[in-house]
Amino acid sequence: MATKVVMEALSPTMEEGRLVKWNKNEGDEVKSGDVLAEVETDKAVMELVARGDGVLRKRLANEGDASPVGTLIAVIAGADENIDSIVGSAGAPAATSNAPAQPAQAQQAQQAQQAQPQQGSQAAPPNKTVADTGEQPGKSPVPQTPAQSQGEASTPPQQKAAPARAPSPPPPASRPAPPRPPSGPPAQRGNGASKAAAGRQRSSPLARRLATEKGVQLGSVQGTGPGGRIVKRDIENARAGAVATGRSAAADRLAAEGDYKDVPLTQIRKTIARRLSESNGPIPTFFLTAEFDATRAAELRTQLAEMGDQYKASFNDIVIKAVALALAEHPEVNAHWLGDAIRHFNRIHVAMAVAVEDGLITPVLFDADRMTLWEISEKARDLAKRARDRKLQPDEYTGSTFSVSNLGMFGIDQFTAIINPPEAGILAIGGVEEKPVFADGQLELRQRMRVTMSCDHRVIDGATGAKFLQTVRQYIENPLSLII
């Protein structure tokens, strides 16, 4: 009996998948459980397995095609079984297009856009940064029901031909070669000619100085002075010719490559854009910024590193542990907005933003308040590595109750992160830097770290957020409390 192979929902928030690679060819024998293909979801690259035995008779999607969940992409059947009716019922298979048919409204908007003159590249969808929700790799902490996707970015509307470029001005005509010295025995030539024949290059002092200032190699310049001597105008002309040649090469490259390039959206980037739209518009957000003294935390890191690699911990690990313990004391912050209710969680699952090749994802440290600092450090490194390799499983990047995003390692002093709904808050961590501060009436250098908390005002009030940050400060500035 024939088995239909459909695009499966391989993650909780997946609405469509892009076929990265076929592991089976048409005509190959297939057993239930065999990996048929690799599929890019909105968060990772997952394996699509066979649900029946037989022969892979037909592939209806090409590598690189995107198909909505439920779309027929292949047929497994007996070697002699008739599958014409199944293939025919599939309609226009994904293999004929890189994107599913767009809804009528999207088509109308696209047609209206085509009717207008194109001026450069199309506006890109909102992009999420590591500062954005920790979903900075596009992750959804809790399974959501996101807005209906428009499908894989289809081939952009046909662009109108750009007006022909005016031809680039040709480089200056090369100067005629200086008069050749008269032929004949060397004895009949002048001193200048004799020196040139001997391989010595003549140049004026001013020409040599200009060549040094402008970076011109004298050996590449042809002199036009008496006896082939290089003079001031030769250096100036050589410099102008080099600039003109560079401009001409740039113009040729631009003519070949065009004014812009459209890059189709990946599944993760489309998810980031959708999640940003869900967060930045509807959520009434306010921000709380504070500066912590991280001197003791820095000293603790140094002391732990001296004890061995197994005790190493980053500032990010310390912050995650401090946030987890603070959430335990402020359950009103460890919450989700559900529309008609606020859900306060008894368990604390902290998501950390990880930058990946084409976006962001936020793997989750479950029950982070119950983990030791070293367990957090080891688990965080493992999750970050597998996130960058696109090897995370769906249950490793969903289910968070609060998020942390750290850009300090990129030299960022302070930033604001976008809340990852339905979470009620996210903490943005800036870099640790040495600053002069007054302590006990004396000026001294201390390690300082700025943090900014984004709060959903429907769940967290100003005083509530401020008290939460006070507790985080106590843990950061007294880091021994994190390991005892």
HELIX and SHEET records of a PDB file:
HELIX    1   1 ASP A   84  SER A   89  1                                   6    
HELIX    2   2 ALA A   94  THR A   96  5                                   3    
HELIX    3   3 ALA A  104  ALA A  115  1                                  12    
HELIX    4   4 PRO A  186  GLN A  188  5                                   3    
HELIX    5   5 ASN A  191  ALA A  197  1                                   7    
HELIX    6   6 PRO A  205  LYS A  214  1                                  10    
HELIX    7   7 LEU A  218  SER A  220  5                                   3    
HELIX    8   8 PRO A  226  GLY A  228  5                                   3    
HELIX    9   9 LYS A  232  GLU A  257  1                                  26    
HELIX   10  10 GLN A  267  ASN A  280  1                                  14    
HELIX   11  11 THR A  295  GLU A  306  1                                  12    
HELIX   12  12 ASP A  309  TYR A  311  5                                   3    
HELIX   13  13 PHE A  315  GLU A  329  1                                  15    
HELIX   14  14 ALA A  368  ARG A  370  5                                   3    
HELIX   15  15 LEU A  373  ARG A  388  1                                  16    
HELIX   16  16 PRO A  394  GLU A  396  5                                   3    
HELIX   17  17 GLY A  408  PHE A  410  5                                   3    
HELIX   18  18 GLY A  462  GLU A  477  1                                  16    
HELIX   19  19 PRO A  479  LEU A  482  5                                   4    
SHEET    1   A 4 THR A   3  VAL A   6  0                                        
SHEET    2   A 4 LEU A  72  ALA A  77 -1                                        
SHEET    3   A 4 GLY A  54  ARG A  59 -1                                        
SHEET    4   A 4 GLU A  29  VAL A  30 -1                                        
SHEET    1   B 4 VAL A  45  VAL A  49  0                                        
SHEET    2   B 4 VAL A  35  GLU A  40 -1                                        
SHEET    3   B 4 GLU A  16  TRP A  22 -1                                        
SHEET    4   B 4 ALA A  66  PRO A  68 -1                                        
SHEET    1   C 6 THR A 285  ASP A 293  0                                        
SHEET    2   C 6 GLN A 442  ASP A 456 -1                                        
SHEET    3   C 6 GLY A 425  ALA A 439 -1                                        
SHEET    4   C 6 PHE A 402  ASN A 406  1                                        
SHEET    5   C 6 VAL A 350  MET A 352  1                                        
SHEET    6   C 6 VAL A 364  LEU A 365 -1                                        
SHEET    1   D 2 ALA A 335  TRP A 337  0                                        
SHEET    2   D 2 ILE A 342  HIS A 344 -1                                        
SHEET    1   E 2 VAL A 354  VAL A 356  0                                        
SHEET    2   E 2 GLY A 359  ILE A 361 -1                                        
END                                                                             
